[in-house]
C-alpha cells in the first residue's frame, strides 16, 4: 500500500482529529490527532508503524499524537521519535 493510499484512508472527525481504519475494520480504528496539514506529514513508515502497533497482541487502542517541538517530539518521559504512537494495553 502506498503512502497516498494510507493517507487517503484517514477519515477526518474534527478540525484536528481523525481516525485511521485498521485492516478493514477488524480492529478499533487508530485515533489521529492533528490538523489536515499535520496529518499530511505522516509518511508511509509512520502510518505502517501505527497500524503494526495497533494490531499487536494486547493493544486495545492507539493514538497517533504528534507533540512536535522543532523537528523532535517530546513526551513526559523525554524525546521520542518523530512519529510517536500511544497504545493502551489490555494486560494488567
PyMOL commands that place a pseudoatom at each C-alpha (Angstrom):
pseudoatom trace, name=CA, resn=UNK, resi=1, chain=A, elem=C, hetatm=0, pos=[0.000, 0.000, 0.000]
pseudoatom trace, name=CA, resn=UNK, resi=2, chain=A, elem=C, hetatm=0, pos=[1.415, 3.407, -0.902]
pseudoatom trace, name=CA, resn=UNK, resi=3, chain=A, elem=C, hetatm=0, pos=[1.596, 6.463, 1.342]
pseudoatom trace, name=CA, resn=UNK, resi=4, chain=A, elem=C, hetatm=0, pos=[-1.184, 8.083, -0.668]
pseudoatom trace, name=CA, resn=UNK, resi=5, chain=A, elem=C, hetatm=0, pos=[-3.394, 5.041, -0.077]
pseudoatom trace, name=CA, resn=UNK, resi=6, chain=A, elem=C, hetatm=0, pos=[-2.800, 5.175, 3.690]
pseudoatom trace, name=CA, resn=UNK, resi=7, chain=A, elem=C, hetatm=0, pos=[-3.190, 8.969, 3.716]
pseudoatom trace, name=CA, resn=UNK, resi=8, chain=A, elem=C, hetatm=0, pos=[-6.430, 8.631, 1.731]
pseudoatom trace, name=CA, resn=UNK, resi=9, chain=A, elem=C, hetatm=0, pos=[-7.810, 6.179, 4.291]
pseudoatom trace, name=CA, resn=UNK, resi=10, chain=A, elem=C, hetatm=0, pos=[-7.524, 8.715, 7.158]
pseudoatom trace, name=CA, resn=UNK, resi=11, chain=A, elem=C, hetatm=0, pos=[-11.058, 9.925, 7.929]
pseudoatom trace, name=CA, resn=UNK, resi=12, chain=A, elem=C, hetatm=0, pos=[-11.376, 13.419, 9.464]
pseudoatom trace, name=CA, resn=UNK, resi=13, chain=A, elem=C, hetatm=0, pos=[-13.617, 13.516, 12.559]
pseudoatom trace, name=CA, resn=UNK, resi=14, chain=A, elem=C, hetatm=0, pos=[-12.996, 17.126, 13.579]
pseudoatom trace, name=CA, resn=UNK, resi=15, chain=A, elem=C, hetatm=0, pos=[-10.800, 20.132, 12.859]
pseudoatom trace, name=CA, resn=UNK, resi=16, chain=A, elem=C, hetatm=0, pos=[-7.734, 18.490, 14.427]
pseudoatom trace, name=CA, resn=UNK, resi=17, chain=A, elem=C, hetatm=0, pos=[-8.813, 14.867, 14.805]
pseudoatom trace, name=CA, resn=UNK, resi=18, chain=A, elem=C, hetatm=0, pos=[-9.249, 11.897, 12.517]
pseudoatom trace, name=CA, resn=UNK, resi=19, chain=A, elem=C, hetatm=0, pos=[-9.322, 8.120, 12.540]
pseudoatom trace, name=CA, resn=UNK, resi=20, chain=A, elem=C, hetatm=0, pos=[-7.317, 5.572, 10.599]
pseudoatom trace, name=CA, resn=UNK, resi=21, chain=A, elem=C, hetatm=0, pos=[-9.244, 2.350, 9.938]
pseudoatom trace, name=CA, resn=UNK, resi=22, chain=A, elem=C, hetatm=0, pos=[-7.213, -0.778, 10.636]
pseudoatom trace, name=CA, resn=UNK, resi=23, chain=A, elem=C, hetatm=0, pos=[-7.380, -3.864, 8.453]
pseudoatom trace, name=CA, resn=UNK, resi=24, chain=A, elem=C, hetatm=0, pos=[-10.826, -3.296, 7.036]
pseudoatom trace, name=CA, resn=UNK, resi=25, chain=A, elem=C, hetatm=0, pos=[-12.435, -2.559, 10.398]
pseudoatom trace, name=CA, resn=UNK, resi=26, chain=A, elem=C, hetatm=0, pos=[-11.335, -5.776, 12.098]
pseudoatom trace, name=CA, resn=UNK, resi=27, chain=A, elem=C, hetatm=0, pos=[-9.695, -3.638, 14.815]
pseudoatom trace, name=CA, resn=UNK, resi=28, chain=A, elem=C, hetatm=0, pos=[-10.758, -0.455, 16.590]
pseudoatom trace, name=CA, resn=UNK, resi=29, chain=A, elem=C, hetatm=0, pos=[-9.505, 2.441, 14.418]
pseudoatom trace, name=CA, resn=UNK, resi=30, chain=A, elem=C, hetatm=0, pos=[-6.437, 4.463, 15.352]
pseudoatom trace, name=CA, resn=UNK, resi=31, chain=A, elem=C, hetatm=0, pos=[-7.239, 7.929, 16.689]
pseudoatom trace, name=CA, resn=UNK, resi=32, chain=A, elem=C, hetatm=0, pos=[-5.169, 10.542, 14.846]
pseudoatom trace, name=CA, resn=UNK, resi=33, chain=A, elem=C, hetatm=0, pos=[-4.544, 13.921, 16.465]
pseudoatom trace, name=CA, resn=UNK, resi=34, chain=A, elem=C, hetatm=0, pos=[-3.543, 16.816, 14.212]
pseudoatom trace, name=CA, resn=UNK, resi=35, chain=A, elem=C, hetatm=0, pos=[-4.894, 19.202, 11.631]
pseudoatom trace, name=CA, resn=UNK, resi=36, chain=A, elem=C, hetatm=0, pos=[-5.037, 18.188, 7.981]
pseudoatom trace, name=CA, resn=UNK, resi=37, chain=A, elem=C, hetatm=0, pos=[-1.646, 19.841, 7.408]
pseudoatom trace, name=CA, resn=UNK, resi=38, chain=A, elem=C, hetatm=0, pos=[-0.071, 17.892, 10.287]
pseudoatom trace, name=CA, resn=UNK, resi=39, chain=A, elem=C, hetatm=0, pos=[-1.686, 14.619, 9.220]
pseudoatom trace, name=CA, resn=UNK, resi=40, chain=A, elem=C, hetatm=0, pos=[-0.257, 15.129, 5.717]
pseudoatom trace, name=CA, resn=UNK, resi=41, chain=A, elem=C, hetatm=0, pos=[3.268, 14.922, 7.178]
pseudoatom trace, name=CA, resn=UNK, resi=42, chain=A, elem=C, hetatm=0, pos=[2.805, 11.312, 8.343]
pseudoatom trace, name=CA, resn=UNK, resi=43, chain=A, elem=C, hetatm=0, pos=[4.803, 9.192, 5.915]
pseudoatom trace, name=CA, resn=UNK, resi=44, chain=A, elem=C, hetatm=0, pos=[4.331, 5.554, 4.918]
pseudoatom trace, name=CA, resn=UNK, resi=45, chain=A, elem=C, hetatm=0, pos=[6.613, 4.229, 7.659]
pseudoatom trace, name=CA, resn=UNK, resi=46, chain=A, elem=C, hetatm=0, pos=[4.852, 6.240, 10.361]
pseudoatom trace, name=CA, resn=UNK, resi=47, chain=A, elem=C, hetatm=0, pos=[1.393, 5.023, 9.339]
pseudoatom trace, name=CA, resn=UNK, resi=48, chain=A, elem=C, hetatm=0, pos=[2.581, 1.421, 8.947]
pseudoatom trace, name=CA, resn=UNK, resi=49, chain=A, elem=C, hetatm=0, pos=[4.213, 1.592, 12.403]
pseudoatom trace, name=CA, resn=UNK, resi=50, chain=A, elem=C, hetatm=0, pos=[0.940, 2.822, 13.891]
pseudoatom trace, name=CA, resn=UNK, resi=51, chain=A, elem=C, hetatm=0, pos=[-1.022, 0.004, 12.232]
pseudoatom trace, name=CA, resn=UNK, resi=52, chain=A, elem=C, hetatm=0, pos=[1.524, -2.625, 13.300]
pseudoatom trace, name=CA, resn=UNK, resi=53, chain=A, elem=C, hetatm=0, pos=[1.434, -1.318, 16.864]
pseudoatom trace, name=CA, resn=UNK, resi=54, chain=A, elem=C, hetatm=0, pos=[-2.372, -1.298, 16.912]
pseudoatom trace, name=CA, resn=UNK, resi=55, chain=A, elem=C, hetatm=0, pos=[-2.572, -4.926, 15.764]
pseudoatom trace, name=CA, resn=UNK, resi=56, chain=A, elem=C, hetatm=0, pos=[-0.002, -6.177, 18.292]
pseudoatom trace, name=CA, resn=UNK, resi=57, chain=A, elem=C, hetatm=0, pos=[-1.354, -8.610, 20.891]
pseudoatom trace, name=CA, resn=UNK, resi=58, chain=A, elem=C, hetatm=0, pos=[-2.734, -6.857, 23.963]
pseudoatom trace, name=CA, resn=UNK, resi=59, chain=A, elem=C, hetatm=0, pos=[-3.142, -3.396, 22.402]
pseudoatom trace, name=CA, resn=UNK, resi=60, chain=A, elem=C, hetatm=0, pos=[-6.725, -2.199, 22.927]
pseudoatom trace, name=CA, resn=UNK, resi=61, chain=A, elem=C, hetatm=0, pos=[-6.432, 1.268, 21.357]
pseudoatom trace, name=CA, resn=UNK, resi=62, chain=A, elem=C, hetatm=0, pos=[-3.839, 3.541, 19.856]
pseudoatom trace, name=CA, resn=UNK, resi=63, chain=A, elem=C, hetatm=0, pos=[-3.482, 7.311, 19.422]
pseudoatom trace, name=CA, resn=UNK, resi=64, chain=A, elem=C, hetatm=0, pos=[-1.150, 8.844, 16.859]
pseudoatom trace, name=CA, resn=UNK, resi=65, chain=A, elem=C, hetatm=0, pos=[-0.357, 12.122, 18.592]
pseudoatom trace, name=CA, resn=UNK, resi=66, chain=A, elem=C, hetatm=0, pos=[2.482, 14.330, 17.323]
pseudoatom trace, name=CA, resn=UNK, resi=67, chain=A, elem=C, hetatm=0, pos=[3.851, 16.603, 20.044]
pseudoatom trace, name=CA, resn=UNK, resi=68, chain=A, elem=C, hetatm=0, pos=[6.257, 18.465, 17.808]
pseudoatom trace, name=CA, resn=UNK, resi=69, chain=A, elem=C, hetatm=0, pos=[8.757, 20.987, 19.032]
pseudoatom trace, name=CA, resn=UNK, resi=70, chain=A, elem=C, hetatm=0, pos=[11.097, 21.862, 16.193]
pseudoatom trace, name=CA, resn=UNK, resi=71, chain=A, elem=C, hetatm=0, pos=[11.973, 18.611, 14.481]
pseudoatom trace, name=CA, resn=UNK, resi=72, chain=A, elem=C, hetatm=0, pos=[11.760, 16.375, 17.562]
pseudoatom trace, name=CA, resn=UNK, resi=73, chain=A, elem=C, hetatm=0, pos=[8.871, 15.054, 19.579]
pseudoatom trace, name=CA, resn=UNK, resi=74, chain=A, elem=C, hetatm=0, pos=[8.615, 15.369, 23.338]
pseudoatom trace, name=CA, resn=UNK, resi=75, chain=A, elem=C, hetatm=0, pos=[6.691, 13.284, 25.847]
pseudoatom trace, name=CA, resn=UNK, resi=76, chain=A, elem=C, hetatm=0, pos=[6.614, 13.202, 29.632]
pseudoatom trace, name=CA, resn=UNK, resi=77, chain=A, elem=C, hetatm=0, pos=[9.481, 10.695, 29.504]
pseudoatom trace, name=CA, resn=UNK, resi=78, chain=A, elem=C, hetatm=0, pos=[11.686, 12.763, 27.184]
pseudoatom trace, name=CA, resn=UNK, resi=79, chain=A, elem=C, hetatm=0, pos=[12.402, 12.778, 23.464]
pseudoatom trace, name=CA, resn=UNK, resi=80, chain=A, elem=C, hetatm=0, pos=[10.513, 10.405, 21.189]
pseudoatom trace, name=CA, resn=UNK, resi=81, chain=A, elem=C, hetatm=0, pos=[10.808, 9.515, 17.502]
pseudoatom trace, name=CA, resn=UNK, resi=82, chain=A, elem=C, hetatm=0, pos=[9.072, 11.951, 15.109]
pseudoatom trace, name=CA, resn=UNK, resi=83, chain=A, elem=C, hetatm=0, pos=[6.124, 9.572, 14.824]
pseudoatom trace, name=CA, resn=UNK, resi=84, chain=A, elem=C, hetatm=0, pos=[5.059, 8.736, 18.394]
pseudoatom trace, name=CA, resn=UNK, resi=85, chain=A, elem=C, hetatm=0, pos=[2.258, 6.275, 18.919]
pseudoatom trace, name=CA, resn=UNK, resi=86, chain=A, elem=C, hetatm=0, pos=[0.467, 5.800, 22.214]
pseudoatom trace, name=CA, resn=UNK, resi=87, chain=A, elem=C, hetatm=0, pos=[-1.208, 2.485, 22.910]
pseudoatom trace, name=CA, resn=UNK, resi=88, chain=A, elem=C, hetatm=0, pos=[-3.320, 1.079, 25.689]
pseudoatom trace, name=CA, resn=UNK, resi=89, chain=A, elem=C, hetatm=0, pos=[-2.669, -2.491, 26.685]
pseudoatom trace, name=CA, resn=UNK, resi=90, chain=A, elem=C, hetatm=0, pos=[-5.349, -4.956, 27.692]
pseudoatom trace, name=CA, resn=UNK, resi=91, chain=A, elem=C, hetatm=0, pos=[-2.938, -6.666, 30.114]
pseudoatom trace, name=CA, resn=UNK, resi=92, chain=A, elem=C, hetatm=0, pos=[-2.848, -5.668, 33.754]
for i in range(1, 92): cmd.bond("trace and resi %d" % i, "trace and resi %d" % (i + 1))
show_as sticks, trace
zoom trace
